[in-house]
Amino acid sequence: MKLVLLLLRESWWQAVFAIFSGLVSGACSARLIGLINDAVSNPQQPGLATQFIGFTLVVLLTAPIAQYLLITLSQGAVYRLRLRLSRRILAAPLHQLEALGINRLLATLTDDVANLSNAVFAIPFLCIDLAIIVGCLVYLGILSGPVFAFTLAMIGFGVGTTQFLLNQARHDMRRARNEQDNLLQHFQAITEGIKELKLNARRRQAYLDRQLAVSADASRRYTTAALTVFAVASTWGSFLFFLIVGGLILVLPRLMAIEPLVLSGFVLTMTYLMVPFKNLMERLPVLIKSGVSLRKIEDLGLSLQSQAEDLSTSLDQLPSLAPFRQLEFQDIFHTYSGELPEDRFSLGPINLTFEPGEVVFIVGGNGSGKSTLAKIIAGLYIADTGRVFLNGEAIDSANLEGYRQHFTTVFSDFYLFKQLLGYGHADPHADPHADPHADPHADPHSNSHSNSHSNLDQKAQCYLEELGLAHKVRIEKGELSTTSLSQGQRKRLALLTAYLDDRPIYLFDEWAADQDPGFRAVFYEEILPQLRSQGKLILAISHDDRYFDLADRIIKLDYGRIEYDRRRDSIEK
């Protein structure tokens, strides 16, 4: 039912027309069975050939129409569902996504959406089969009420017993799906922890035996149980048809008078219905699996939507970046609540003011709150209490999106996109100052588009030279030739994208930690002063006390509180 509602929400008129076409096809198919039955009893009946040809043509016309409409409708629904889920993930608060975990998100985006897509693909054929079944049952009801009542009672008994089996299968499917989240978490562990597992045979074997194998075995058992029930239900359905036909031929004529024409019509129709009923039973596992997945998708979508940020502002509506003058944080408090009571962490009070042309180092021990503070500063975490002001304007949910556009960041767990996306040189809609009349669907091979890529490539190539990566990476048509580099080199590529962003505020989370001594010196002694000379605000989380004298300010955190905020003159003293 939820799948049908999904299609109706997509386009109710198209769904109604498709269902109507399917019903017409089913009714005509049932009528063809009646004509065949009539022809068997009276082949000389006038008009049989004309009616047969006419109804056959209607079936040939309406069945493909219904299938085409339902195929386009269902695939459109899956397409929009994928985009809607992706948008909700992008709009969800960062702390909520971190709490959910990447394994649950990936399971929904891959397995659940794939299961739904498989079911949606089966819906057009399922609707045609259902239309044929309904049409044939209507024909049987017209043929003989008492015999139809017997047939319907037998079918009702079969549906009831089958439903009992399917409920058990649905329960096992849900349990198997829940194990899928755990399996993905284990797969993530063995891929990301491959080096540690290779170097410790005991740990490797223990992880395989006590973690991954346990989840895999649970998934196997639940899936096997569900599929076994489906097989039993399918066999029971086939047996039921033979039972009905046997009852019509061997039992019912002994209990009541039945005309041979009626009896042959029932037997012929029930024999014909075996195919659509068999198709229906074969598609039940896909449908039930999709029902479980749809519930997972809805649960995830609702949980993401409950605290969703407003990202509805279009690029054209984003305000132009005004000259950055001041960034101020007043009485900021933020509490992180983990799964366990001991994971609880509080940050605050935070009272800070930043101005352009400053190089600010944020220092402190592990767990002191540096990364949490960085995420609050960048607007990725929303503080529980306190106020943030940019150029004297208070930041709230209405202007948070515009506020974030002032930052370019390289976090310690950064992601490196292979495509250079969102830069004004290659994407008119990525730049608030770009031509609003530019065609977003322009031919990518046109001169203007090629020139845009060429300008971006040239600018990026200069930065590659500066970052010492020109011998490793090429840039063609706005795309990096490779990102398969060492962590230090990948961080330099991330710095390249930060250069291209050209935002007023740069935030680096221990950027130099993976650099060799030579390039670490380049970062502190050349890159940061260069950005400062351009009027940028640089916030750098750092443990490199050797270079602390190059900072204009040093802010030290200790267990979520500011221990000190020293400026250059006091640092030198």
Buried (B, 14 or more C-beta within 10 A) or exposed (E): EEBEEBBBEBBEEBBEBBBBBBBBBBBBBBBBBBBBBBBEEEEEEEEBEEBBEBBBEBBEBBBBBBBEBBBBBBBBBBEEBBEEBEBBBEBBBBBBBEBBBEBBBBBBBEBBBEBBBBBBBBBBBBBBBBBBBBBBBBBBBEBBEEBBEBBEEBBEEBEEBBEEBBEBBBBBBBBBBBBBBBBBBBBBBBEEBEEEBEEEEEEBEEBBEEBBEBBBEBBEBBBEBBBBBBEBBBEBBEEBBEBBBEBBBEEBEEEEEBEEBBBBBBBBBBEBBBEBBBBBBEBBBBBBBBBBBBBBBEEBBEBBEEEBBEEEBEBEEEEEBEEBEEBBBBEBBBEBEEEEEEEEBBBBBBEBEBBBBBBBBBBBEEEBBBBBBBBBBBBBBBBEEBEBBBEEEEBEEEBBBBBBBBBBBBBBEBEBEEEBEBBBBBBBBEBBEBEEEBEEEEEEEEEEBEEBBBBBBEBBBEBBEBBBBBEBBBBEBBBBEEBEBEEBBBBBBBBBBBBBBBBBBBBBBBBBBBBEEEBBBBBBEEBBEEBBEEEBBBBBBBBBEEBBEBBBBBBBBBEBBBEEBBEBEEBEE
